[in-house]
Amino acid sequence: MEFGKISPLGTSEIILSMLGRKVASGQSLTITECLMALSASGAIIAREYGPGPAEMTVNVPQLPETVKGLLANYAG
């Protein structure tokens, strides 16, 4: 006897399934449903592909030497 893996569906998957069936049937989404779809898809994409907020850091961009040279030329 072989058992299949049972995994619970998250809220995002349920929302996307529900809204996906609505779009597939030819209906258009309301503004609220569009926002729900954006939020749910963002949650899934972040969970599957992107780093979480704890891993995200903001770094100050460094200017290339050519840009620094141009700034020096235009400064005086």
Backbone torsions as a table, in degrees:
resi	resn	phi	psi	omega
1	MET	NA	128.4	-177.1
2	GLU	-109.0	135.0	-179.9
3	PHE	-106.0	138.2	176.2
4	GLY	-86.9	155.7	179.2
5	LYS	-78.9	129.1	178.1
6	ILE	-107.6	122.2	176.8
7	SER	-125.3	133.2	-178.8
8	PRO	-69.8	145.8	176.8
9	LEU	-84.8	139.2	175.9
10	GLY	-84.7	170.2	179.7
11	THR	-60.3	-40.5	-178.5
12	SER	-62.6	-41.9	179.3
13	GLU	-65.3	-39.1	179.2
14	ILE	-64.9	-44.4	-179.9
15	ILE	-62.6	-46.0	-179.2
16	LEU	-66.4	-34.3	176.6
17	SER	-65.3	-45.6	-178.5
18	MET	-63.3	-47.5	-178.7
19	LEU	-71.9	-32.6	176.8
20	GLY	-63.8	-40.8	176.9
21	ARG	-65.0	-36.4	179.4
22	LYS	-65.7	-44.5	179.3
23	VAL	-66.6	-40.3	-179.6
24	ALA	-64.0	-28.0	179.2
25	SER	-83.7	0.5	175.3
26	GLY	96.4	3.1	179.2
27	GLN	-86.8	154.0	176.7
28	SER	-97.1	153.9	-178.5
29	LEU	-87.4	146.7	174.0
30	THR	-77.7	171.2	178.8
31	ILE	-60.3	-42.5	179.0
32	THR	-61.5	-42.7	179.6
33	GLU	-67.3	-35.8	176.2
34	CYS	-62.7	-43.5	177.9
35	LEU	-64.3	-38.9	176.9
36	MET	-62.8	-42.4	-179.8
37	ALA	-64.9	-42.1	178.4
38	LEU	-63.1	-43.9	-179.5
39	SER	-65.3	-45.1	-178.9
40	ALA	-66.6	-42.6	-179.9
41	SER	-68.1	-36.3	176.1
42	GLY	-62.4	-39.7	179.2
43	ALA	-65.3	-41.5	-179.4
44	ILE	-69.6	-44.1	-179.7
45	ILE	-63.4	-42.7	179.3
46	ALA	-64.8	-38.8	-178.6
47	ARG	-69.9	-40.5	-174.9
48	GLU	-85.6	-34.6	-169.3
49	TYR	-121.4	-28.8	-170.9
50	GLY	-105.5	164.4	176.0
51	PRO	-74.5	155.1	176.8
52	GLY	-82.7	171.7	-179.1
53	PRO	-59.1	-29.7	-179.5
54	ALA	-67.6	-29.6	-178.8
55	GLU	-88.7	-13.0	-177.0
56	MET	-83.1	130.9	175.4
57	THR	-131.8	151.8	178.9
58	VAL	-101.3	124.4	178.3
59	ASN	-112.7	143.9	176.4
60	VAL	-75.1	126.6	-179.3
61	PRO	-68.3	143.2	178.5
62	GLN	-100.6	132.0	179.0
63	LEU	-77.8	139.6	174.8
64	PRO	-65.9	158.0	-178.9
65	GLU	-60.8	-34.4	179.5
66	THR	-64.0	-39.4	178.9
67	VAL	-69.5	-39.8	177.5
68	LYS	-62.0	-39.0	177.7
69	GLY	-64.1	-43.0	177.5
70	LEU	-63.3	-40.6	178.2
71	LEU	-62.2	-40.5	179.0
72	ALA	-65.9	-39.6	179.0
73	ASN	-64.9	-42.3	-177.9
74	TYR	-76.9	-20.1	179.7
75	ALA	-75.8	-23.0	-179.2
76	GLY	174.5	NA	NA
